[in-house]
Amino acid sequence: MQTIALTALSMLAATCAIAPPAAVAPKSVAVDAAREKSDGFATLFNGKDLDGWVGDTKGYKVEEIGGAPAIVCQPGGTNLFAKDEYADFEFRFEFMLTPGANNGIALRCPPQGDPAYVGFESQVLDNTAEQYKGLKEWQYHGSLYGIAAATATALRPVGEWNSETITMRGRTVKIELNGVVIVDIDLDKVAPDGKTVSGSKVEGLARTQGHIGFCGHGDRVAFRNLRVKKLDAPKAK
């Protein structure tokens, strides 16, 4: 009877497990550095060292990957932030995952505390890893942790570079992965009165500015070509 009961529980757990969002073919994203500069984008990484970054500067290193410099999370690496704060912005970057890797993008975060709760964290995750089967829908790549699930995934195979753009303007958040929009939300609608889909309190919902950064979990993830543009606040309706 006990074996039958355990088998039934296992089948129920498998049935209840939430799969990653539907896969969409990634698109090619061209980078026009000269145009971006004229449009007001500034680089967050000097290509040499972590000057301009604060937090766990020992847990990340600058490495050459394929002939280009990247900021790479090392074993034990945690949170690393660009020193300046941003309110409304468009953040463009590229990242490369390793098998089973887990990291995140800190948004409007203070320099202390867990970014997923004191600010916002957009997941950076190898959705294909066996260990992540059955996560909550708001834990897969691109999702705003605990707040909103990505509606699709356009990740390239592990070991290839991905392009992503995160735009925060007022109460709206838009995330584009390899040319595919995977998050497009109004915070007041997905978390009315601060009530989140995870049931956890996210103090970040009240924040209007903070740091951009990386939320490491000790897995090797590389980031490069980091550019940000400050945006004007949306006009009051």
Secondary structure, 3 states (H helix, E strand, C coil): CHHHHHHHHHHHHHHHCCCCCCECCCCCCCCCHHHHHHCCCEECCCCCCCCCEEECCCCEEEEEECCEEEEEECCCCCEEEEEEEECCEEEEEEEECCCCCEEEEEEEECCCCCHHHHCEEEEEECCCCHHHCCCCHHHCCCCECCCECCCCECCCCCCCEEEEEEEEECCEEEEEECCEEEEEEEHHHHCHHHCCCCCCCCHHHHCCCEEEEEECCCCCCEEEEEEEEECCCCCCC
